[in-house]
Amino acid sequence: MPELEQQRRIVTEIPGPVSQSLMARRTAAVSLGVGTVLPVFVAQADGGILQDVDGNSLIDLAAGIAVTSVGGSNPEVARRVADQVERFTHTCFMVAPYEGYVEVCERLAELTPGDHEKRSALFSTGAEAVENAVKIARTHTGRDAVAVFDHAYHGRTNLTMAMTAKNLPYKQGFGPFAGEVHRAPMSYPFRDPAGMTGEQAAQRAIDQLESQVGGDNLACVVIEPIQGEGGFIAPAEGFLPAIAAWCRERGIVFVADEVQTGFCRTGSWFACEHEGVVPDLIATAKGIAAGLPLAAVTGRAEIMDSVHAGGLGGTYGGNPVACAAALAAMDVMHEQGLAAKAARMGELLLGRLTQLQQEHAIIGDVRGRGAMVAIEIIEPDGLTPAPAVAAEISAACHREGVLTLSCGTYGNVLRFLPPLVMPEHLLDEAMDVVAKAVANLPRT
């Protein structure tokens, strides 16, 4: 397949006629419960461009929700996947193992924070990884209770829905949910009391958990180092280290959910490295395998090995084709220095968006790290969420051929997750389109 030209090009309305025809087929065949952000059908993806079936080339600020960090058709990933498919596609690692699974686990032991002895188990989705991290923590500690945070998102299984804060669209009508899940206040600098430090926010959460649950009853604390669906909320400096220190003191397993933040997304291999936090367990997925379904739990050997044989696994967990993709993707990240590239993207994004914030009062906050940046859209009072305005901005970007995503507990956050291999000129052009969309609002 020829390489895609890294240029935005609009040749039809968005969506075009072929996409509209396919959407009609989708409506007739696919459950309405499966949503769609942008109703264009993709024919090819490469670098920072998605080309649709009508020939439009769109700038991709979603990367499949932080998945295609090395691009949508990376040649090294494609080569190794094709080679693996020719040899075999599946045996089930629990039935007849293969080297690729072991090699991925070895690589995770090298890359994840901390120099302690580690083990990993592979799964298919981020939700599976988080749920299995809870299972492992419960087995290791002999305790039941799980602590999570306001604005958290952890997945769509029954347990991870209980752990997720936002009701719509994730939880509405799907209960009852798993029990023994307790929520604490998150450090949210934009909405916390003025002057609250990370340490103070951590103490607020700890006090609540101690009084309402009891540290002796907690198996684990599960936290996203930067919250994803909750609004790209980066806690104040000092928050994560204080929570991790309390967990160590109380014998609680500290679980970092790095499903969205992992694998160079935030300018380092893992977001907890920013403050030197070493989790007991770390859950990963998304960017690990360049779009193939793979997830992992990696952690301290004594915790991971506390589970009885057969207690962890799954038919497709650590599928050999997905493992081949992961090994290729990790090599590309190393060879192309994608952590540094993400950090550079963060400088560009934060610079452009901070300037935009100074020009338009509807942008209440600019935040994030690396290639994981967001703006929070607010009403003129300076604090009330404005989800309808955020939707207007996103729709305007879509019409101009820039794919953006919204998020946040209140639906008023626009997030930017470009592939880490996106050329800088495309990222700059995408910000021009975002700026134009904001400027053209009836009120800014």
C-alpha positions in Angstrom: 0.0 0.0 0.0 1.5 3.4 -0.9 2.3 5.9 1.8 -0.4 8.5 2.5 0.6 12.0 1.7 0.7 13.9 5.0 -1.6 16.7 4.0 -5.2 17.6 4.9 -7.4 17.6 1.9 -11.2 17.9 1.7 -12.8 16.9 -1.6 -16.4 16.3 -0.5 -18.6 17.4 2.3 -18.0 15.6 5.6 -19.3 12.9 5.6 -19.1 12.3 1.9 -21.6 10.3 -0.2 -19.9 6.9 0.2 -19.6 7.3 3.9 -23.3 8.3 4.1 -24.2 5.2 2.2 -22.1 3.1 4.6 -23.7 4.8 7.5 -27.1 3.7 6.3 -25.8 0.1 6.2 -24.3 0.5 9.6 -27.7 1.7 11.0 -29.4 -1.4 9.6 -26.8 -3.8 10.9 -25.0 -2.4 14.0 -26.6 -1.9 17.4 -27.5 1.7 18.1 -25.7 1.2 21.5 -22.4 1.5 19.6 -21.8 5.2 19.1 -19.8 7.0 16.5 -17.9 10.3 16.9 -17.4 11.1 13.3 -19.5 9.3 10.6 -16.8 8.9 8.0 -15.5 5.5 7.1 -11.8 5.1 6.9 -10.0 3.5 3.9 -6.4 4.1 5.0 -4.5 5.5 7.9 -0.8 6.5 8.1 1.2 9.0 10.2 -1.2 11.8 11.2 -3.7 11.3 8.4 -7.0 9.3 8.1 -8.2 8.9 4.5 -11.9 8.2 4.1 -13.7 6.2 1.5 -14.6 9.5 -0.3 -11.0 10.5 -0.7 -10.9 13.1 2.1 -7.7 13.3 4.1 -8.3 14.2 7.7 -5.9 15.2 10.4 -6.2 12.6 13.2 -6.1 14.1 16.8 -7.6 10.9 18.3 -5.2 8.1 17.3 -8.0 5.6 18.0 -8.1 7.0 21.6 -4.3 6.9 22.2 -3.8 3.6 20.4 -2.1 4.1 17.1 0.8 6.0 18.5 3.2 4.6 15.9 0.7 5.3 13.1 -2.2 3.4 11.7 -0.2 1.3 9.2 3.4 1.3 10.5 5.5 -0.8 8.1 7.5 -2.5 10.8 4.3 -3.5 12.7 2.7 -4.7 9.5 5.8 -6.8 8.5 6.0 -8.6 11.9 2.2 -9.1 12.1 2.2 -10.6 8.6 5.1 -12.9 9.5 3.3 -14.1 12.6 0.0 -14.7 10.8 1.9 -16.9 8.2 3.3 -19.0 11.1 0.2 -19.3 13.3 -2.6 -17.0 14.6 -3.5 -18.7 17.9 -2.9 -21.6 20.2 -4.0 -20.0 23.5 -1.0 -19.4 25.7 -2.5 -21.4 28.5 -2.7 -24.5 26.3 0.5 -24.3 24.2 2.7 -21.4 24.9 4.9 -19.4 22.5 7.9 -17.1 22.8 6.2 -13.8 21.8 4.1 -13.8 25.0 7.2 -14.3 27.1 9.2 -11.6 25.2 6.4 -9.1 25.7 6.5 -9.8 29.5 10.3 -9.5 29.5 10.1 -6.1 27.7 7.4 -4.9 30.2 9.7 -5.8 33.1 12.4 -3.7 31.6 10.3 -0.7 30.7 7.9 -0.2 33.6 8.9 1.9 36.6 11.1 0.3 39.3 14.0 -2.0 39.3 12.3 -4.7 41.5 11.6 -8.2 40.2 8.5 -8.2 38.1 6.0 -10.5 36.5 3.3 -9.8 33.9 0.1 -11.4 32.6 -1.4 -10.5 29.3 -5.0 -9.8 28.4 -7.0 -8.3 25.5 -8.5 -5.0 26.8 -7.7 -2.3 29.3 -10.8 -3.1 31.3 -9.6 -6.7 31.6 -6.2 -5.5 32.8 -7.8 -3.3 35.4 -10.2 -6.0 36.6 -7.4 -8.5 36.8 -5.2 -6.0 38.8 -8.0 -5.9 41.3 -8.2 -9.7 41.4 -4.5 -9.9 42.0 -4.5 -7.3 44.7 -7.4 -9.0 46.5 -5.6 -12.3 46.4 -2.4 -10.8 47.7 -3.8 -8.8 50.6 -6.8 -11.0 51.5 -8.9 -7.8 51.6 -12.0 -6.9 49.5 -12.3 -3.1 49.3 -11.2 -1.1 46.3 -10.6 2.7 46.2 -11.0 4.8 43.1 -11.4 8.5 42.4 -13.9 11.1 41.3 -13.9 11.5 37.5 -12.2 8.1 37.0 -12.7 5.9 34.0 -11.6 2.3 34.2 -13.7 0.3 31.6 -17.0 -1.2 30.7 -17.1 -4.6 32.5 -19.3 -4.8 35.5 -16.5 -4.2 38.0 -14.8 -1.5 36.0 -18.2 0.2 35.5 -18.5 0.3 39.3 -15.0 1.8 39.4 -15.9 4.4 36.7 -17.4 7.7 37.9 -19.4 8.9 35.0 -22.9 7.6 34.6 -23.8 8.5 31.0 -23.0 6.8 28.7 -21.1 4.2 30.6 -23.3 3.0 33.4 -26.9 4.2 32.8 -29.3 1.2 33.1 -26.5 -1.4 33.4 -26.6 -2.0 37.2 -26.4 -3.4 39.8 -22.7 -3.1 39.8 -20.0 -5.0 41.8 -19.7 -4.0 45.4 -16.9 -2.9 47.7 -15.8 0.0 45.4 -15.3 3.3 47.3 -14.7 6.7 45.7 -12.4 9.5 47.0 -12.0 13.1 45.8 -9.4 13.6 43.0 -6.9 16.4 42.8 -8.5 18.6 40.1 -6.5 21.9 40.1 -8.9 23.8 38.0 -11.9 23.1 40.3 -10.2 22.6 43.7 -10.1 25.4 46.2 -7.6 28.1 45.3 -4.1 27.3 46.6 -4.8 23.6 47.4 -1.5 21.7 47.0 -1.2 18.1 45.8 -0.3 17.0 49.3 -3.4 18.7 50.7 -5.6 17.1 48.1 -4.1 13.7 48.9 -4.7 14.1 52.6 -8.3 15.0 51.8 -8.7 11.7 49.9 -6.8 9.7 52.5 -8.9 11.1 55.4 -12.1 10.2 53.6 -10.9 6.6 52.8 -9.7 6.1 56.3 -12.9 7.3 57.9 -15.4 5.7 55.4 -13.6 2.4 54.5 -10.5 2.0 56.7 -7.0 1.5 55.3 -6.9 -2.0 56.8 -9.8 -3.1 54.6 -8.5 -1.8 51.3 -7.0 -4.3 48.9 -5.9 -1.6 46.4 -6.1 2.0 45.3 -6.5 2.3 41.5 -5.7 5.6 39.9 -5.0 7.1 36.5 -1.8 9.2 36.8 -3.6 11.6 34.3 -7.3 10.9 34.1 -8.5 10.1 30.6 -12.3 10.0 30.0 -12.7 12.1 33.1 -11.2 15.1 31.4 -7.4 14.7 31.1 -7.1 15.9 34.7 -3.5 16.0 35.8 -3.3 16.0 39.6 -1.3 18.7 41.4 2.3 17.9 42.0 2.7 15.8 45.1 -0.7 14.2 45.0 0.4 10.8 43.4 3.5 10.4 45.6 1.5 11.1 48.8 -1.2 8.5 47.8 1.5 6.0 47.0 3.3 6.6 50.3 0.1 6.1 52.3 -0.5 2.8 50.4 2.9 1.5 51.4 2.3 2.4 55.0 -1.1 0.7 55.1 -0.2 -2.4 53.1 -2.5 -1.3 50.2 -1.6 -2.3 46.6 -1.0 0.9 44.6 -2.3 0.3 41.0 -1.5 2.7 38.2 -4.1 2.5 35.4 -1.9 3.6 32.5 -4.1 2.2 29.8 -4.3 5.7 28.1 -1.2 7.3 29.4 1.3 4.5 28.8 3.9 3.9 26.1 5.4 7.4 25.5 2.0 9.2 25.4 2.9 11.8 28.1 6.5 12.4 27.1 7.9 9.5 29.1 7.3 5.8 28.8 4.8 5.9 31.7 3.1 8.9 33.3 3.9 7.9 36.9 7.6 8.4 36.0 7.0 12.2 36.0 7.1 12.3 39.8 9.1 9.1 40.3 6.1 7.1 41.5 6.7 3.3 41.3 3.4 1.4 41.3 3.0 -2.0 42.8 0.9 -3.0 39.7 0.5 -1.2 36.4 -2.3 -1.8 33.9 -1.5 -1.1 30.3 -3.3 -1.5 26.9 -4.1 1.0 24.0 -0.7 2.1 22.7 1.0 -1.2 23.6 0.3 -2.9 20.3 -0.4 -0.3 17.6 -4.1 -1.2 17.3 -4.2 -4.9 17.9 -6.0 -6.0 21.1 -3.5 -6.5 23.9 -3.3 -5.5 27.5 -1.2 -6.3 30.5 -0.8 -6.2 34.2 2.8 -5.9 35.3 3.9 -5.7 38.9 6.0 -6.9 41.9 6.8 -10.6 41.6 5.5 -11.4 45.1 2.1 -9.8 44.3 1.7 -11.2 40.8 2.7 -14.7 42.0 0.2 -14.7 44.8 -2.5 -15.9 42.5 -3.1 -19.7 42.2 -2.2 -21.4 38.8 -5.1 -21.0 36.4 -6.5 -17.9 38.2 -5.3 -15.5 35.5 -5.7 -15.8 31.7 -8.2 -15.8 28.9 -8.6 -17.4 25.6 -7.3 -14.5 23.6 -5.0 -12.9 26.2 -1.6 -12.3 24.8 -2.6 -13.5 21.3 0.6 -14.2 19.2 -0.3 -11.7 16.5 -1.0 -9.0 19.0 2.3 -9.8 20.8 4.2 -9.5 17.5 2.6 -6.1 17.0 3.5 -5.0 20.5 7.2 -6.0 20.1 7.4 -4.1 16.8 5.6 -1.0 18.3 7.9 -0.9 21.3 11.0 -1.1 19.0 9.6 1.8 16.9 9.1 3.8 20.0 12.7 3.3 21.0 14.2 3.8 17.6 12.3 6.9 16.7 12.5 8.4 20.2 8.7 8.8 20.5 8.8 9.8 24.2 10.8 12.9 23.3 8.6 13.4 20.2 5.5 13.4 22.5 7.2 15.9 24.8 7.8 18.2 21.9 4.2 17.8 20.8 3.2 18.8 24.3 5.2 22.0 24.0 3.5 22.9 20.7 0.0 22.0 21.9 0.3 23.8 25.2 1.8 26.9 23.7 -0.8 27.2 21.0 -3.7 26.5 23.3 -2.5 28.7 26.1 -2.4 31.6 23.6 -5.9 30.7 22.5 -7.0 30.7 26.1 -5.7 34.3 26.5 -7.8 35.4 23.5 -11.1 33.6 24.4 -12.6 33.4 27.9 -14.6 30.3 27.1 -11.4 28.3 27.5 -11.2 27.9 31.3 -8.2 25.6 31.5 -5.4 24.2 29.3 -3.8 21.1 30.8 -2.1 17.8 30.1 1.4 16.5 29.4 3.1 15.4 26.2 0.7 14.4 23.5 -2.2 14.2 25.9 -3.5 17.7 26.2 -7.0 19.2 26.6 -9.0 22.4 27.0 -11.9 22.8 29.3 -14.8 24.9 27.9 -16.8 27.0 30.4 -19.6 29.5 30.5 -19.0 33.3 31.0 -19.1 32.9 34.8 -15.7 31.3 34.6 -16.5 27.9 36.0 -19.8 26.4 34.8 -19.2 23.6 32.2 -20.3 24.4 28.7 -20.7 21.0 26.9 -22.8 22.4 24.1 -20.1 24.9 23.2 -17.5 22.2 23.3 -19.7 20.2 20.9 -19.9 23.1 18.6 -16.2 23.5 18.4 -15.7 19.8 17.8 -18.3 19.8 15.0 -16.6 22.7 13.3 -13.3 20.9 13.4 -14.9 17.8 11.9 -16.3 19.8 9.0 -12.8 21.2 8.3 -11.3 17.7 8.3 -9.8 17.6 11.8 -10.9 14.7 14.0 -11.2 15.8 17.7 -12.7 14.0 20.7 -14.6 15.3 23.7 -14.4 14.0 27.2 -14.9 15.0 30.9 -17.4 14.3 33.6 -19.4 17.2 32.3 -18.7 16.6 28.6 -17.1 20.0 28.2 -13.5 19.0 27.5 -11.8 18.8 24.1 -8.9 16.4 24.1 -6.0 16.1 21.7 -4.3 12.7 21.2 -2.3 12.8 18.0 -0.3 9.8 16.8 3.2 10.3 18.1 4.6 10.0 14.5 2.4 12.9 13.2 4.5 15.5 11.3 4.7 18.8 13.2 3.2 20.8 10.3 0.0 18.7 10.6 -0.2 19.4 14.3 0.3 23.1 13.8 -2.4 23.1 11.0 -4.8 21.2 13.3 -4.4 23.9 15.9 -5.1 26.5 13.3 -8.4 24.8 12.6 -9.2 24.6 16.4 -8.4 28.3 16.7 -10.7 29.1 13.8 -13.5 27.0 15.3 -13.2 28.8 18.6 -13.0 32.3 17.0 -16.1 31.7 14.9 -18.3 30.9 17.8 -21.2 33.3 18.4 -19.6 34.1 21.9 -16.0 33.7 22.7 
